[in-house]
Amino acid sequence: ELYATSDVAPPVPCDTAHQTETLALVPLPEELAGLPYRPHRIPDIAWTACRDAVDRKLHDYLGASGPDRHWGIELRPKLPTRAEWAAGLRVARCDLSVPPRPGMEIPTISRPLRGIMRSAASAAVRRCRIGKADVSCDQPHTREEVGGWIGMPGRRYPGRRAIRAEFTEQCRRNAEYYTGGKLDNPPVRIKVTPVTKTQWRHGIRSSSCLLAARRGK
């Protein structure tokens, strides 16, 4: 298994300490499944099979709704070992892991990822920032991403002021959905970064919506 990841670790319940969690099992493409031996290098099409499953299922699996967004969850496909291949197994296991932390490439979690976005534990898979660095929201942070991407269509650059006004309104709606209340006089403020003219010229039409504390962290 030198060039393609397999796994011989024993399975454990997802409500106990674990590093990865299986989202789906998908058949390998026919051009791979027909091979009598496991190739040393598995083509990208095997990874793509899992990516398609993740794109279809992950949002619902995590319990996200509307514009709610997760962050940092990584796809870690696991392929049959040589022994499993010889026994006829032709299925890829699409595993998920949470965002890495300093000194831990694959952190351990102690609750299932299924439905996590409906609980306070979702802080572990939400994007926050401290300075210019992205961190998960269960770590110290100064800003917190809310909702989905905010954006503005069109071919001609509408100007920074117009973009800021539109992004701020979109961000306000996302923030109110996220917090479950109006932002008339909250202890937080909206932070948006308008798209520059150079970015617009390169096809960028979107940004993220952040909430920051009015004072302190």
Salt bridges, closest charged atoms under 4 A:
GLU1 OE2 - ARG82 NH1 3.79
ASP7 OD2 - ARG93 NH2 2.82
GLU21 OE1 - HIS18 NE2 3.15
ASP55 OD1 - ARG51 NH1 3.58
ASP68 OD1 - ARG126 NH1 2.73
GLU74 OE1 - ARG76 NH2 2.94
ASP95 OD2 - ARG93 NH2 2.78
ASP134 OD1 - ARG127 NE 3.05
ASP134 OD1 - ARG129 NE 2.90
ASP138 OD2 - ARG101 NH2 2.35
GLU144 OE1 - HIS141 NE2 3.51
GLU145 OE1 - ARG69 NH1 3.03
GLU145 OE2 - ARG127 NH1 2.74
GLU169 OE2 - ARG173 NH1 3.49
GLU176 OE1 - LYS182 NZ 3.87
